[in-house]
Amino acid sequence: MDVELGVIEGFYGRPWSWEEREAAVAFLAPHGYRFYLYAPKMDAYLRRRWQQDHPRETADALASLAGRCAELGVRFGVGVSPFEVQEFGAAEREALARKLAFFDAIGVRDLAILFDDMRGDVPGLAEGQLQVVEWAAARTGADRVIVCPSYYTDDPVLDRVFGARPEGYLERLGAGLDPRIEIFWTGEEVVSRAYSPGHLRRVADQLRRKPFLWDNYPVNDGQRMSQYLHVRGFTGRPAGMAGLIAAHGINPALQPTLTCIPALTLVESYRRGEDYAYGEATLRAARQVLGDELGTRLYEDVLVLQDIGLDRLGEREAMLRERYAGADHPGAREVVAWLDGDYRITDEMVQTQ
């Protein structure tokens, strides 16, 4: 496998617990997942309140997670969003300097500066962001810096929600950034169904470097997507694209144990190439994560869990409860919690995180 794989915890809504994060890293590391980026939208101290310091309890938990990643040989990173900064003045620099010093102290190796999901139709967008990134890159102890543009996909939904993208924005950003700095890209859509060599080559030309994939699968945040459990194996990610990207990070689902099922299939897709079969890979991964009996059971229910939707289950809901409520496994408990509505995401949550 010739591509660096990792997890980007960048979703909206109910966060993973610290124990769940460490468990996911420990499970996936032996299978080839070599980096973990902590950037949940619910962490206001990385986003809307980024200029404030993390509370001590959270800071200690982050330090513990960083230490666990180091023990496992996994690169630990944090993503900070200078949320809708219009002027990068003395106060903003001081706040970012404190944040960078904290990251250095806990052992952050990957620093991500995230400009996603905020207003983009502002004058001098690329130039202002370049100023922030260059300033941070010169002061961080991290040995890799990654930037998420405000327009991180071709998808016109970003223009509708955050304003029309400035002409030549990506080209100016790519030309202005040090070639050693990576740039996130989600593909032709926010949630891309597939990646094609032609698209990846075109984006690399715009960015003047290979894109660092922020793959929005199996993530299931948002009011609509939280209706579904994304447990089916990866498709539309041909192994041949490994040479066209800098790395491949997956944005996980709200369910940490179930996330590991599609995560394992991505490893198999890259390893097996043209011999990859996503259905067979899903079954193998489900058995590996959940055990043979429960994994087979979940594989039999993939169509119901992933394609029908929580509000349209009808009589199937009782059937699913019967099949999973008695199983003593965190993956089964995640299915039941989903049925209970514990993972529902509202538009209000997305708009306020």
C-alpha positions as CSV (number, residue, x, y, z in Angstrom):
1,M,0.0,0.0,0.0
2,D,1.6,3.2,-1.2
3,V,-0.6,5.8,0.4
4,E,-0.7,7.3,3.9
5,L,-4.0,6.6,5.5
6,G,-5.5,8.4,8.6
7,V,-8.5,9.6,10.4
8,I,-9.7,13.2,10.4
9,E,-12.3,13.7,13.2
10,G,-13.9,16.6,11.6
11,F,-17.7,16.0,12.0
12,Y,-20.5,18.0,13.5
13,G,-22.7,16.8,16.3
14,R,-22.2,14.3,19.2
15,P,-18.4,13.8,19.7
16,W,-16.6,10.6,20.4
17,S,-15.5,10.1,24.0
18,W,-11.7,10.2,24.8
19,E,-11.9,6.5,25.4
20,E,-13.5,5.9,22.1
21,R,-10.9,7.9,20.3
22,E,-8.0,6.0,21.9
23,A,-9.8,2.7,21.1
24,A,-10.3,3.6,17.4
25,V,-6.6,4.7,17.0
26,A,-5.4,1.5,18.7
27,F,-7.6,-0.7,16.5
28,L,-6.8,1.0,13.2
29,A,-3.0,1.6,13.7
30,P,-2.0,-2.0,13.0
31,H,-4.0,-1.9,9.8
32,G,-2.1,1.0,8.4
33,Y,-3.8,4.1,9.7
34,R,-0.8,6.3,10.5
35,F,-2.3,9.7,11.5
36,Y,-5.1,11.0,13.6
37,L,-6.3,14.6,13.3
38,Y,-8.5,16.0,16.1
39,A,-10.8,18.6,14.7
40,P,-14.4,18.0,15.8
41,K,-16.7,20.9,15.1
42,M,-18.1,20.7,18.6
43,D,-14.8,21.8,20.1
44,A,-15.5,25.5,20.2
45,Y,-11.9,26.2,21.4
46,L,-10.7,25.2,18.0
47,R,-13.4,27.1,16.1
48,R,-15.9,29.8,17.2
49,R,-13.9,30.4,20.5
50,W,-10.5,29.6,19.1
51,Q,-8.9,32.6,20.7
52,Q,-9.6,31.1,24.1
53,D,-7.6,28.5,25.9
54,H,-8.9,25.0,26.3
55,P,-10.2,24.2,29.8
56,R,-7.7,22.2,31.8
57,E,-9.7,18.9,31.7
58,T,-9.9,19.0,27.9
59,A,-6.2,20.0,27.6
60,D,-5.2,17.1,29.8
61,A,-7.3,14.7,27.7
62,L,-5.8,16.0,24.5
63,A,-2.3,15.5,25.9
64,S,-3.2,11.9,26.9
65,L,-4.5,11.2,23.4
66,A,-1.4,12.6,21.8
67,G,0.7,10.4,24.1
68,R,-1.3,7.3,23.2
69,C,-0.9,8.1,19.5
70,A,2.9,8.4,19.9
71,E,3.0,5.0,21.7
72,L,1.2,3.5,18.7
73,G,3.4,5.2,16.1
74,V,0.5,7.3,14.9
75,R,1.0,11.0,14.0
76,F,-1.2,13.1,16.2
77,G,-2.6,16.4,14.8
78,V,-5.0,19.1,15.7
79,G,-7.1,21.4,13.4
80,V,-7.7,25.0,14.4
81,S,-10.1,27.3,12.6
82,P,-9.4,31.0,12.9
83,F,-13.2,31.4,12.5
84,E,-14.1,34.3,10.1
85,V,-11.1,36.4,11.0
86,Q,-11.3,39.6,9.0
87,E,-8.1,41.1,10.4
88,F,-5.1,39.2,11.7
89,G,-3.9,41.8,14.2
90,A,-2.0,41.7,17.4
91,A,-4.8,40.1,19.5
92,E,-5.3,37.3,16.9
93,R,-1.6,36.7,16.7
94,E,-1.3,36.5,20.5
95,A,-4.1,34.0,20.7
96,L,-2.8,31.9,17.9
97,A,0.7,31.9,19.5
98,R,-0.7,30.6,22.7
99,K,-2.6,27.9,20.9
100,L,0.5,26.8,19.0
101,A,2.6,26.7,22.2
102,F,-0.1,24.5,23.7
103,F,0.0,22.2,20.7
104,D,3.8,22.0,20.8
105,A,3.7,21.1,24.5
106,I,1.4,18.1,24.0
107,G,3.3,16.8,21.0
108,V,1.3,17.8,18.0
109,R,3.0,16.6,14.8
110,D,0.4,17.7,12.3
111,L,-1.0,21.3,12.4
112,A,-4.1,21.9,10.3
113,I,-5.3,25.4,9.7
114,L,-8.9,25.1,8.7
115,F,-10.9,27.8,6.8
116,D,-13.8,25.5,5.9
117,D,-17.5,26.2,6.5
118,M,-17.3,30.0,7.0
119,R,-18.0,33.0,4.9
120,G,-15.8,33.1,1.8
121,D,-17.1,36.0,-0.3
122,V,-14.8,38.5,1.3
123,P,-12.2,40.7,-0.3
124,G,-8.7,39.4,-0.3
125,L,-9.7,35.9,0.9
126,A,-6.7,34.0,-0.3
127,E,-4.2,36.7,0.7
128,G,-5.6,37.0,4.2
129,Q,-5.4,33.2,4.7
130,L,-1.9,33.1,3.3
131,Q,-0.9,35.6,6.0
132,V,-2.3,33.5,8.8
133,V,-0.8,30.2,7.5
134,E,2.7,31.7,6.9
135,W,2.7,33.2,10.3
136,A,1.7,29.9,12.0
137,A,4.0,27.8,9.9
138,A,7.0,29.8,11.0
139,R,6.1,29.3,14.7
140,T,4.8,25.8,15.0
141,G,6.9,22.9,16.2
142,A,4.7,20.5,14.1
143,D,6.6,18.9,11.2
144,R,3.6,19.0,8.8
145,V,1.2,21.8,8.1
146,I,-2.0,21.3,6.2
147,V,-4.5,23.9,5.1
148,C,-8.2,23.4,4.4
149,P,-9.4,26.1,1.9
150,S,-12.7,27.8,2.3
151,Y,-13.6,26.2,-1.0
152,Y,-12.4,22.7,-0.6
153,T,-14.5,21.1,-3.4
154,D,-16.0,21.9,-6.7
155,D,-19.4,21.4,-5.2
156,P,-21.6,24.6,-5.8
157,V,-23.3,24.0,-2.5
158,L,-20.5,25.9,-0.8
159,D,-21.2,29.0,-3.0
160,R,-24.8,28.9,-2.1
161,V,-24.2,28.6,1.7
162,F,-21.0,30.6,2.2
163,G,-21.1,33.0,-0.8
164,A,-19.6,32.8,-4.3
165,R,-16.0,31.7,-4.4
166,P,-13.6,34.4,-5.5
167,E,-12.2,34.0,-9.0
168,G,-8.8,32.3,-9.0
169,Y,-9.0,31.6,-5.3
170,L,-7.5,28.1,-5.3
171,E,-4.8,29.1,-7.8
172,R,-3.7,32.1,-5.6
173,L,-3.7,29.9,-2.5
174,G,-1.6,27.2,-4.2
175,A,0.8,29.7,-5.7
176,G,1.3,31.5,-2.4
177,L,1.8,28.6,0.0
178,D,5.2,27.1,0.6
179,P,5.4,23.8,-1.4
180,R,5.9,21.9,1.8
181,I,2.4,22.8,3.1
182,E,-0.3,20.4,2.2
183,I,-3.9,21.3,1.1
184,F,-7.0,19.4,1.9
185,W,-9.5,18.5,-0.8
186,T,-12.8,16.6,-0.6
187,G,-13.3,16.0,-4.3
188,E,-15.9,16.9,-6.8
189,E,-18.5,17.1,-4.1
190,V,-18.5,17.7,-0.3
191,V,-19.4,14.1,0.0
192,S,-17.7,12.6,-3.1
193,R,-19.1,9.4,-4.5
194,A,-15.9,8.6,-6.4
195,Y,-12.5,10.1,-7.3
196,S,-11.2,10.0,-10.8
197,P,-7.6,10.5,-12.0
198,G,-8.6,13.3,-14.3
199,H,-10.1,15.3,-11.5
200,L,-7.2,14.7,-9.1
201,R,-4.7,15.8,-11.8
202,R,-6.6,19.0,-12.5
203,V,-6.8,19.9,-8.8
204,A,-3.1,19.2,-8.4
205,D,-2.4,21.7,-11.2
206,Q,-4.6,24.3,-9.5
207,L,-3.0,23.7,-6.1
208,R,0.5,23.2,-7.4
209,R,0.8,20.0,-5.3
210,K,-1.0,16.7,-4.9
211,P,-4.3,17.1,-2.9
212,F,-4.4,15.7,0.6
213,L,-7.8,13.9,0.6
214,W,-10.3,14.8,3.2
215,D,-12.7,11.9,2.4
216,N,-16.2,12.5,3.7
217,Y,-17.1,8.8,4.1
218,P,-18.2,7.1,6.3
219,V,-19.1,10.4,8.1
220,N,-22.9,10.7,8.8
221,D,-23.3,14.1,10.4
222,G,-26.0,16.5,9.4
223,Q,-29.7,16.3,9.7
224,R,-30.1,14.0,6.7
225,M,-27.0,11.8,7.0
226,S,-27.5,11.0,10.6
227,Q,-30.5,9.1,9.6
228,Y,-28.2,6.4,8.2
229,L,-25.4,4.1,9.5
230,H,-22.5,4.1,7.0
231,V,-21.1,0.6,7.3
232,R,-20.8,-0.5,3.7
233,G,-17.3,-0.8,2.3
234,F,-15.6,1.9,0.3
235,T,-16.3,2.2,-3.4
236,G,-15.1,4.7,-6.0
237,R,-11.6,4.9,-4.5
238,P,-9.4,3.0,-7.0
239,A,-6.0,1.9,-5.8
240,G,-4.4,3.6,-8.8
241,M,-5.2,7.0,-7.4
242,A,-2.5,6.5,-4.7
243,G,0.1,8.2,-6.8
244,L,-2.1,11.2,-7.4
245,I,-2.7,12.2,-3.8
246,A,-0.5,13.3,-0.9
247,A,-2.4,11.2,1.7
248,H,-5.9,9.9,2.3
249,G,-7.8,10.9,5.5
250,I,-11.3,9.7,6.3
251,N,-13.8,11.7,8.2
252,P,-15.4,9.0,10.5
253,A,-19.0,8.3,11.4
254,L,-20.6,9.3,14.6
255,Q,-20.3,5.7,15.7
256,P,-16.6,4.9,16.5
257,T,-16.8,1.2,16.5
258,L,-18.9,0.9,13.3
259,T,-16.5,3.3,11.6
260,C,-13.8,0.7,11.7
261,I,-15.7,-1.5,9.3
262,P,-15.5,0.7,6.2
263,A,-12.1,1.9,7.4
264,L,-10.7,-1.6,7.0
265,T,-12.2,-2.0,3.6
266,L,-10.3,1.1,2.4
267,V,-7.1,-0.6,3.4
268,E,-8.1,-3.7,1.4
269,S,-9.1,-1.6,-1.6
270,Y,-5.6,-0.1,-1.8
271,R,-4.0,-3.4,-1.2
272,R,-6.0,-5.6,-3.6
273,G,-6.4,-3.1,-6.4
274,E,-8.5,-4.5,-9.2
275,D,-9.2,-7.6,-7.2
276,Y,-11.1,-5.6,-4.6
277,A,-14.7,-6.5,-4.1
278,Y,-16.5,-4.2,-1.7
279,G,-19.3,-6.6,-0.6
280,E,-16.9,-9.3,0.3
281,A,-14.6,-6.7,2.0
282,T,-17.5,-5.4,4.0
283,L,-18.3,-8.9,5.4
284,R,-14.7,-9.6,6.3
285,A,-14.3,-6.3,8.0
286,A,-17.6,-6.6,9.9
287,R,-16.5,-10.0,11.2
288,Q,-13.1,-8.6,12.2
289,V,-14.6,-5.7,14.1
290,L,-17.7,-7.3,15.6
291,G,-16.8,-11.0,15.7
292,D,-18.1,-13.7,13.3
293,E,-21.7,-14.0,14.4
294,L,-22.5,-10.3,15.0
295,G,-20.5,-9.2,12.0
296,T,-22.4,-11.6,9.7
297,R,-25.6,-10.3,11.2
298,L,-24.7,-6.7,10.5
299,Y,-23.7,-7.5,7.0
300,E,-27.1,-9.1,6.4
301,D,-28.6,-5.8,7.6
302,V,-26.5,-3.3,5.6
303,L,-29.3,-2.4,3.2
304,V,-31.6,-1.6,6.0
305,L,-29.1,0.3,8.1
306,Q,-27.5,2.3,5.4
307,D,-30.2,2.9,2.7
308,I,-33.6,3.1,4.3
309,G,-33.2,5.8,6.9
310,L,-34.2,5.9,10.6
311,D,-37.6,7.6,10.1
312,R,-38.6,5.1,7.4
313,L,-37.8,1.9,9.2
314,G,-41.4,1.1,10.2
315,E,-41.7,-2.5,11.4
316,R,-38.0,-3.1,10.7
317,E,-37.1,-1.1,13.8
318,A,-38.4,-3.8,16.2
319,M,-36.6,-6.4,14.1
320,L,-33.3,-4.5,14.5
321,R,-33.7,-4.0,18.2
322,E,-34.3,-7.7,18.7
323,R,-31.2,-8.5,16.7
324,Y,-28.8,-6.1,18.5
325,A,-30.2,-5.2,21.9
326,G,-29.0,-8.5,23.5
327,A,-25.5,-8.4,22.0
328,D,-22.7,-7.4,24.5
329,H,-20.5,-5.5,22.0
330,P,-19.9,-1.7,21.6
331,G,-20.8,-2.0,17.9
332,A,-24.2,-3.5,18.8
333,R,-24.8,-0.8,21.4
334,E,-24.1,1.8,18.7
335,V,-26.8,0.3,16.5
336,V,-29.3,0.5,19.4
337,A,-28.3,4.0,20.3
338,W,-28.8,5.0,16.7
339,L,-32.3,3.5,16.8
340,D,-32.9,5.4,20.0
341,G,-32.1,8.7,18.2
342,D,-29.0,9.4,20.3
343,Y,-27.0,10.2,17.2
344,R,-29.5,12.6,15.5
345,I,-28.0,15.8,14.2
346,T,-30.1,18.9,13.7
347,D,-29.5,21.9,11.4
348,E,-29.3,24.0,14.5
349,M,-26.3,22.0,15.8
350,V,-24.5,22.4,12.5
351,Q,-25.1,26.1,12.3
352,T,-23.9,26.7,15.9
353,Q,-20.8,24.5,16.1
